[in-house]
Amino acid sequence: MEELVIRREFWAGKRVLVTGHTGFKGSWLALWLSSMGARVSGYALQPPTTPSLWQSVQGHDGIASTIADVRDPVALAGAFEACRPEVVFHLAAQSLVHASYDDPVGTYATNVMGTVYLLEAARRSPGIRAVVNVTSDKCYENRENHLAFRETDPLGGRDPYSNSKGCAELVTAAYRASFFDPAKGAAAIASARAGNVIGGGDWAADRILPDIVRAVGRGEPVRVRNPLAVRPWQHVLEPLSGYLLLAERLCEKPAEFASAWNFGPSDADAVSVEAIVTAVARLWGPPAGWASAGGEHPHEAGFLKLDSSKARAGLGWKPRLGLESALEWTVQWYKNQQQGADAKALSLAQIGRYMELAGR
């Protein structure tokens, strides 16, 4: 299929609701949409970290923020009524494996019932054309067979976070089959599964790039729990571009694109944590480095890889940044920000560069 590009003219003036807009991926997505002229409304808890990317970009024109819990169906329905969205991106989630061991009930409540409440609000809100529910590459049943996951593979998950994302996928499929028939004028519902995203502005605990940045600030090596674990690494703008393309296609050909989609990096960019921290240490320079954390840690998958051939063939989507470029963009963002550069300006500049790449 011909490679497709994100169309500014499609998004200009569109009413878009982004849940989880105060998080890392949500902040980037809200900023990108607003920069294209969309009328963006956000619904989320307070930023989960200090500092946060959202604190830097929230003044951007066109982003209206509602601070509330996705587990509150009344407040969520009120947000839908207030912004009357045409397109919804659902990113609000408890997104960390380790945190899910500490609070499994809260993880399931947010990731499963939050999805139920979101879809309930969507099916009662007139004018919605497309909903993209963002889940995770960890939603699959991982048998550690070193094969890339396809959209048709069984769902599962051994830890509460991964399992909750598998459950969210099942909820999405059931609601799509039961309530969202595009042939009857209902909105088109799709789910999106991405890899391990990296990029400037991520300050979450237990994620490797923020951990490295914090360790550099202390003049210490970053402590790595599972250096041999393999993950599909990608810059945050890569899957976001897939979500945007998917939403466009859902609006234009709803019956054809209302399904699950993987947006992962190229096969060569599924590498070990050790390879990532070694590359970042080289790009950053001293005092960046790493050492084994040692001790016992909760179970995490040893190998994750996504097969994105469906998105390539069906959407004309493909990754634009190789892993080396993704790491360079990320390290440069953090370095420039530490030297006093404006986080919003840095992010908008990288969005512009990415759209230039995608337009070639």
Secondary structure, 3 states (H helix, E strand, C coil): CCCCCCCHHHHCCCEEEEECCCCHHHHHHHHHHHHCCCEEEEEECCCCCCCCHHHHHCCCCCEEEEECCCCCHHHHHHHHHHHCCCEEEECCCCCCHHHHHHCHHHHHHHHHHHHHHHHHHHHCCCCCCEEEEECCHHHECCCCCCCCECCCCCECCCCHHHHHHHHHHHHHHHHHHHHCCHHHCCCEEEEEEECEEECCCCCCCCCHHHHHHHHHHHCCCEEECCCCCEEEEEECHHHHHHHHHHHHHHHHCHHHHCCEEEECCCHHHEEEHHHHHHHHHHHHCCCCCEEECCCCCCCCCCECCECCHHHHHHHCCCCCCCHHHHHHHHHHHHHHHHCCCCHHHHHHHHHHHHHHHHHC
